[in-house]
Amino acid sequence: MHEASLANRFVQATLEEAAACGAGRVRAAGARIGELHGVIDRHLAGFYEAMTRGTIAEGARLVIERVAATSVCPECGSLVRGRPHFRRCPECGRAGLETVTGLEMELAWIEVE
């Protein structure tokens, strides 16, 4: 259940950012997560909610933005959408697509008071 450790990372990042800007309260936080991570949004949000209890982020909403997976063919440069695993380039047939997006995992923003 890696959602718990990810939630912990997001909570720590949220609190660090809030402290850096002198916030008294965090209302919301935005996370960008690539679809290749296999994170279950409701589990991540639930852990985030539980881990923010007793902090200035208690009650803050975690807004999750999903980033679609895309890959590029190193042979012909074609951009391919979807999971790259075991896929061949639809244009030239080469295996070994390189992931361009879908592996993101970051705290993108926080909304504070």
N, C-alpha and C positions, 0 to 999 in steps of 0.2 A: 504494500500500500504506500507508494511513493508520494501520493497526494499530501500526506501529513508532513513529510520533510519539505516538500515544495511550499506548502502553506507556511511553514515556519520561516523559510527563506523570504517569502513575500511579506510576512508580518515584520520581520527584522528590517527589511529594506524600507517598508512603510514608516516604521518608527524612526529610523535613521533620517529619512527625508523630512519627516515632520519636525524632528528636532533641529535639523539644519536650517529650516525656515522659521523656527520659533512658533510653530503652530500650537494652539491650545487643544485642538480637537481635529481628528481626521473624519471626514464625512464619507469619502469613497476612495477607492484605489483601483487603478486599471492595470491589468496584466495582459501581456501579449504572449500567447502560447501557440507554438507550432503544432499542427495536427499529428505530426509524427511522434510526439511524446506519449500519446495514448492516455492523456490525463482525463479523468472524469470530472467535468466541471462542477457538478453538485457536490461531489466529495471534497474537492479543493475548497469550494466556497464554505462548506460546513466546517472544515478544519480551520479555515481562516477566521471564521466567526468565533469559534471556540477559543482560538489562541489569542484573539484580541481582547478578550474579557479582562477587565481590570486595567486596561491601558487607555491612552488617549484615542485609540482607534476602535474602542468598543462600540459596536453598532454600525461600524463603517461597512459599506457595501463593497464587495469585490466584483468589479466588472471585468469579465473575461472576453478578450478579443481573440478569436481563432485566426491563425495564419495558415492558409492553404499550402499544401506541399507542391512545389514545382521543382523540376530537374532540368538540366541542360545536357545535351549530347556533346561530349568532347570532340567527336568526329565532325559532325555537320553543323553544330550550334543550335539545333532545334530545341525549343522550349517545350517541355512535356509537363502536363498537370497530373496531379495524383501521386500516389506513393511510388517511389522509384525502385523498390526492392524487386528483384527478379524481372525487371522490365527491360525491354529492348526499345531502342529508338524507333518510333513509327515511320520515320523518314528513311533512315539508312540501315536499320536493323542492328546497329551496334549495341552490345550489352555494356553495362558499366556507366549508367547515367550518373551525373554528379548533382547532388542536392543543392538547390539554390535557396529555397525557402521551405519552412515547415519544421525547423529545429529551434525556432525562437523560444526564449524563456526569459522574460524580463518584466520588471515593474515599469510600466510606461508613464504613469502619472499618478498624482494623488490630489484630492480635493480637501482643503483644510479650512479651518476657521481660526 
